[in-house]
């Protein structure tokens, strides 16, 4: 820990303690839900730790732990960055470096993998949703800012990053050595499947960066020209992109109604209504999702499900659809947190609930185990083996959606 970092920690700790003492005084006689009352409670707990803990505590570590724990309790994607870390963060945005392809959140104080980008070094190493990263280059991720973990994973192409990963059903952490690479944007693809009862167009969307809705519209037009009678929109492993791009994707299939709305404590509700001029198809639609589906893809899936425009098949999505920004502090540090959330047409906060499919993967797998005759599937999703994609098979064989009238 360098001197500037130590100074920043000590300064923030001192300010927090003074604030807590102030809160303890103001909190006397205040209602239980008053913030000063809560600060008074925290101040008393801190005092007890200082006086009665088995050994002299590291107040700096206690303070940082408290800040990160507070942020994690309200937003698993929030980060507190000291001034130096925030400068690095801003620089990284100007000139993106090579990466390993991991999308992370915080859980239980550590970095947890939301998903690994298909074809990335992380995906090729077998890292997947739910894996917990214990260390990055031998640095513990306990109470590490989420945004700073992203900085540690970046670097020059061809260089290595060492990870220690905790996995369910395994008592000891596993070691992974990943080679950073320049990750290219994978294109939206469309393929006509004629193995089912009718021609089905399968559109695979690996990411939803700005402009991807136009790519999806082009694939829809191509598939309709080829004779597609139904469509499948595969949003599995799709976790990048803004909420507004998710709105644009949903609008391709909806010609009326509420798609989503955005609202925060200091942001008034902003509705996103479907525009008939932006809708491009009325074909029946199925949407495929998994645990790695997040952000813009969740906005689209939630809208299509709530409006009954599409059936949704797969796993419950991760739950991350929010507008985030960095709030800078007086000392040059910053807090990156959600300032507004995207809500589905039925009023559910997607970040809190995710999207629950109409047909769950567990049901599909159970049915597949009893099936004797299953036709071949010609469009496997990323990282799967041909013929083993039960979710796609289910969507091809047993549609749940109806055409738009």
C-alpha positions in Angstrom: 0.0 0.0 0.0 1.6 3.3 -1.1 1.7 6.4 1.0 -0.9 8.3 -1.0 -3.3 5.4 -0.6 -2.6 5.2 3.1 -3.2 8.9 3.5 -6.5 8.7 1.5 -7.7 5.8 3.7 -6.7 7.6 6.9 -8.3 10.8 5.8 -11.6 9.1 4.8 -11.6 7.1 8.0 -11.2 10.3 10.1 -14.0 12.0 8.2 -16.2 9.0 8.6 -15.5 8.7 12.4 -16.2 12.5 12.8 -19.5 12.0 10.9 -20.4 9.1 13.0 -19.8 11.1 16.2 -21.8 13.9 14.8 -24.6 11.4 13.9 -24.5 9.9 17.4 -25.1 13.3 18.9 -27.9 14.2 16.4 -29.4 10.7 16.7 -30.4 11.1 20.4 -34.2 11.1 20.5 -34.6 10.8 16.7 -37.0 8.3 15.1 -35.5 4.8 14.4 -35.5 5.3 10.7 -33.8 8.7 10.9 -30.3 8.5 9.2 -28.7 10.2 12.2 -30.1 7.4 14.4 -28.5 4.8 12.2 -25.2 6.7 12.2 -25.4 6.7 16.0 -25.8 3.0 16.0 -22.8 2.5 13.7 -20.8 4.9 15.8 -21.5 2.8 18.9 -20.6 -0.4 17.1 -17.4 1.1 15.9 -16.6 2.3 19.5 -17.3 -1.2 20.9 -15.0 -2.8 18.3 -12.3 -0.3 19.1 -12.6 -0.9 22.9 -13.6 -4.6 23.2 -12.4 -6.5 20.2 -9.9 -9.3 21.0 -7.0 -7.2 19.4 -6.4 -3.7 18.2 -8.4 -3.4 15.0 -7.2 -1.8 11.8 -9.6 1.1 11.6 -8.6 1.8 8.0 -9.6 -1.7 6.9 -12.8 -1.5 9.0 -13.8 1.8 7.3 -13.1 0.5 3.8 -14.9 -2.7 4.6 -17.9 -0.7 5.9 -18.0 1.5 2.7 -17.8 -1.5 0.4 -20.3 -3.5 2.4 -22.7 -0.6 2.4 -22.4 -0.3 -1.4 -22.8 -4.1 -2.0 -25.9 -4.2 0.2 -27.7 -1.8 -2.2 -26.0 -2.4 -5.5 -23.7 -5.4 -6.4 -22.3 -3.4 -9.3 -21.4 -0.3 -7.3 -17.8 0.7 -6.6 -15.9 3.1 -4.4 -12.6 4.3 -6.0 -10.0 6.4 -4.3 -8.6 9.3 -6.2 -5.7 7.3 -7.8 -8.0 4.4 -8.7 -10.5 6.8 -10.2 -7.9 8.4 -12.4 -6.8 5.0 -13.6 -10.5 4.2 -14.3 -11.0 7.3 -16.4 -7.8 6.6 -18.4 -8.9 3.1 -19.1 -12.1 4.4 -20.7 -10.1 6.6 -23.1 -7.9 3.7 -24.4 -9.4 0.2 -23.9 -6.8 -2.5 -23.5 -6.7 -6.2 -24.0 -8.9 -8.2 -21.6 -9.9 -11.7 -20.6 -13.7 -11.3 -21.2 -15.3 -11.4 -17.7 -18.4 -9.6 -16.6 -18.3 -9.3 -12.8 -20.5 -8.2 -9.9 -19.9 -8.3 -6.1 -21.3 -11.0 -3.9 -20.4 -12.0 -0.3 -17.6 -9.3 -0.5 -15.8 -11.0 -3.5 -15.8 -10.7 -7.2 -18.4 -13.0 -8.7 -18.6 -13.9 -12.4 -21.9 -12.9 -14.1 -20.7 -14.4 -17.4 -17.7 -15.0 -19.7 -17.8 -13.6 -23.2 -18.1 -16.5 -25.7 -14.8 -17.2 -27.3 -12.9 -15.1 -24.8 -9.8 -16.4 -22.8 -12.1 -16.7 -19.7 -14.7 -18.8 -21.6 -12.1 -21.0 -23.1 -10.7 -21.7 -19.6 -14.2 -22.8 -18.5 -15.0 -19.9 -16.2 -18.7 -19.4 -15.9 -21.6 -17.8 -14.1 -21.4 -18.1 -10.3 -17.7 -18.7 -10.0 -16.1 -16.5 -7.3 -12.7 -14.9 -8.0 -10.7 -15.0 -4.7 -7.6 -13.3 -6.0 -6.3 -11.5 -9.1 -2.5 -11.7 -9.4 -2.4 -12.8 -5.8 -4.3 -9.7 -4.6 -7.4 -10.6 -2.7 -10.7 -9.3 -4.1 -12.2 -9.1 -0.7 -13.6 -5.5 -0.4 -11.9 -4.7 -3.7 -13.9 -2.1 -5.8 -15.6 -3.7 -8.7 -14.3 -1.2 -11.2 -10.8 -1.7 -9.9 -11.0 -5.4 -10.4 -11.8 -4.7 -14.1 -8.6 -2.6 -14.3 -6.5 -5.4 -12.9 -7.9 -7.8 -15.5 -6.9 -5.5 -18.4 -3.4 -5.2 -19.8 -1.3 -5.6 -22.9 -2.3 -8.3 -25.3 -0.3 -11.5 -24.8 0.3 -10.9 -21.1 -0.9 -13.2 -18.4 -3.2 -12.6 -15.4 -3.4 -15.2 -12.6 -6.7 -16.0 -10.9 -7.7 -18.0 -7.9 -11.3 -19.2 -8.3 -13.7 -20.7 -5.8 -16.4 -23.0 -7.3 -19.4 -24.8 -5.9 -18.8 -28.4 -4.8 -15.0 -27.9 -4.7 -13.4 -27.1 -1.3 -10.1 -25.7 -2.6 -9.7 -22.8 -5.0 -8.5 -23.5 -8.5 -5.7 -21.6 -10.2 -6.2 -20.2 -13.7 -3.6 -18.4 -15.9 -5.3 -16.4 -18.6 -3.7 -14.7 -21.5 -5.2 -11.3 -22.3 -6.4 -10.8 -25.8 -8.1 -8.1 -27.9 -11.7 -9.0 -27.8 -13.5 -8.5 -31.1 -17.2 -7.8 -31.3 -19.0 -10.9 -32.5 -21.7 -10.2 -35.1 -25.4 -10.8 -34.9 -26.1 -14.0 -37.0 -29.2 -15.4 -38.5 -29.9 -18.9 -39.8 -32.9 -20.7 -41.2 -33.7 -24.0 -39.5 -35.9 -26.3 -41.6 -35.7 -29.4 -39.4 -38.8 -28.5 -37.4 -42.4 -28.6 -38.6 -42.0 -25.2 -40.2 -39.1 -22.9 -41.2 -37.8 -21.1 -38.2 -35.4 -18.2 -38.2 -32.8 -18.3 -35.4 -31.1 -15.0 -34.6 -28.2 -15.1 -32.2 -27.2 -11.9 -30.4 -23.9 -12.1 -28.6 -23.9 -8.5 -27.4 -26.1 -5.4 -27.7 -23.8 -2.5 -28.3 -25.2 0.6 -29.9 -26.5 -0.1 -33.3 -27.2 -3.8 -32.8 -30.9 -3.4 -33.1 -30.4 -2.4 -36.8 -28.3 -5.6 -37.3 -31.1 -7.7 -35.8 -33.7 -5.9 -38.1 -31.5 -6.8 -41.1 -31.3 -10.5 -40.0 -35.1 -10.5 -39.6 -35.6 -9.2 -43.1 -33.2 -11.8 -44.5 -34.9 -14.7 -42.7 -38.4 -13.6 -43.8 -37.2 -13.5 -47.4 -36.0 -17.1 -47.0 -39.4 -18.2 -45.8 -39.2 -18.1 -42.0 -42.6 -18.6 -40.4 -41.4 -18.2 -36.8 -38.5 -16.5 -35.1 -36.2 -17.3 -32.2 -34.1 -14.5 -30.6 -31.2 -16.0 -28.7 -30.1 -13.6 -26.0 -28.0 -16.1 -24.0 -24.6 -14.9 -22.8 -25.7 -11.4 -23.9 -24.8 -8.9 -21.2 -23.4 -5.8 -22.8 -25.2 -2.7 -24.1 -27.3 0.2 -22.8 -30.9 -0.2 -21.7 -32.0 2.0 -24.6 -30.6 -0.5 -27.1 -32.7 -3.1 -25.3 -35.7 -0.9 -25.8 -34.8 -0.6 -29.5 -34.6 -4.4 -29.9 -38.0 -4.9 -28.2 -39.6 -2.3 -30.5 -38.6 -4.4 -33.6 -41.3 -6.9 -32.5 -43.8 -4.5 -30.8 -45.9 -1.9 -32.6 -47.7 -0.6 -29.5 -47.6 -0.5 -25.7 -45.1 0.3 -23.0 -41.7 -1.3 -23.5 -40.0 -0.2 -20.2 -39.6 2.8 -18.0 -36.6 4.3 -16.2 -36.9 5.8 -12.7 -34.7 6.8 -9.8 -34.7 8.7 -6.6 -33.8 11.9 -8.3 -34.9 11.0 -11.8 -38.5 11.2 -12.7 -40.1 8.4 -14.5 -39.2 8.1 -18.2 -41.5 5.9 -20.3 -40.4 4.1 -23.5 -43.4 3.5 -25.7 -43.3 1.2 -28.7 -43.4 3.0 -32.1 -45.3 1.3 -34.9 -42.9 2.8 -37.4 -40.0 0.9 -35.8 -41.6 -2.5 -35.7 -40.4 -4.8 -38.5 -42.1 -8.2 -38.0 -45.3 -9.8 -36.7 -44.0 -13.4 -36.8 -44.4 -15.5 -33.7 -41.4 -15.1 -31.4 -39.5 -17.1 -28.8 -36.7 -15.6 -26.7 -33.9 -17.7 -25.2 -32.2 -16.5 -22.0 -29.8 -17.8 -19.4 -28.0 -16.7 -16.2 -25.6 -14.7 -18.2 -28.4 -12.6 -19.9 -28.2 -9.1 -18.4 -28.6 -5.4 -19.0 -30.1 -4.4 -22.4 -31.0 -8.0 -23.2 -33.1 -8.2 -20.0 -34.9 -5.0 -20.9 -35.9 -6.5 -24.3 -36.8 -9.9 -22.8 -38.9 -8.4 -20.0 -40.8 -6.2 -22.4 -41.6 -9.0 -24.9 -42.6 -11.3 -22.1 -44.9 -8.8 -20.2 -46.6 -7.7 -23.4 -47.2 -11.4 -24.3 -45.4 -10.8 -27.6 -43.0 -13.7 -27.0 -42.5 -16.8 -24.9 -39.3 -16.9 -23.0 -37.4 -20.1 -22.5 -34.3 -20.9 -20.4 -32.9 -19.8 -17.0 -33.8 -16.8 -14.8 -31.6 -13.9 -16.0 -29.0 -12.3 -13.9 -30.8 -9.1 -12.9 -28.8 -6.0 -14.0 -30.6 -3.3 -15.8 -29.8 0.2 -14.5 -28.3 3.6 -15.4 -25.0 4.1 -13.6 -22.8 7.1 -13.1 -19.8 8.2 -11.2 -20.4 10.6 -8.4 -17.1 12.4 -7.6 -16.2 13.4 -4.0 -14.2 16.3 -2.7 -11.0 14.4 -2.4 -11.0 13.2 -6.0 -12.4 9.8 -5.2 -15.7 8.6 -6.7 -18.6 6.3 -6.1 -20.0 4.5 -9.1 -23.6 3.4 -8.5 -27.0 3.0 -10.0 -29.0 6.3 -10.2 -32.0 4.8 -11.9 -33.4 1.4 -12.7 -35.2 0.0 -15.7 -38.7 -1.5 -15.0 -40.7 -3.9 -17.0 -44.1 -3.0 -18.3 -45.7 -4.7 -15.3 -43.7 -2.5 -12.9 -40.9 -4.9 -11.8 -37.4 -3.6 -11.3 -35.3 -5.8 -13.5 -32.2 -5.3 -11.5 -34.0 -6.7 -8.4 -35.9 -9.6 -10.0 -34.3 -10.5 -13.3 -36.6 -12.1 -15.9 -38.2 -15.5 -15.1 -38.9 -17.5 -18.3 -42.3 -19.0 -19.1 -40.5 -22.3 -19.6 -37.6 -23.0 -17.3 -34.6 -25.0 -18.4 -35.1 -27.5 -15.6 -38.5 -28.4 -17.2 -36.9 -28.7 -20.6 -34.1 -30.9 -19.3 -36.5 -33.2 -17.5 -38.6 -33.5 -20.6 -35.6 -34.2 -22.8 -34.5 -37.0 -20.5 -37.7 -38.8 -21.3 -37.7 -38.1 -25.1 -36.9 -40.9 -27.5 -36.8 -39.1 -30.8 -35.3 -35.6 -30.8 -34.5 -33.9 -34.2 -31.0 -32.5 -34.8 -30.4 -28.9 -34.1 -28.3 -27.0 -36.6 -27.7 -23.7 -34.7 -25.9 -24.4 -31.4 -25.3 -21.4 -29.1 -21.7 -20.3 -28.2 -19.6 -22.8 -26.3 -22.2 -25.7 -26.7 -21.9 -29.0 -28.6 -24.1 -29.5 -31.7 -27.2 -31.5 -30.8 -26.9 -30.8 -27.0 -28.8 -27.6 -26.9 -32.0 -28.6 -25.2 -33.3 -25.0 -24.9 -33.0 -24.4 -28.7 -34.6 -27.8 -29.4 -37.6 -26.9 -27.2 -38.1 -23.6 -28.9 -37.9 -25.2 -32.3 -40.3 -28.0 -31.5 -43.0 -26.5 -29.2 -43.6 -22.8 -29.8 -45.4 -20.9 -26.9 -45.9 -17.5 -28.7 -48.7 -16.6 -31.0 -48.6 -14.3 -34.1 -49.4 -10.7 -33.7 -52.9 -9.8 -34.9 
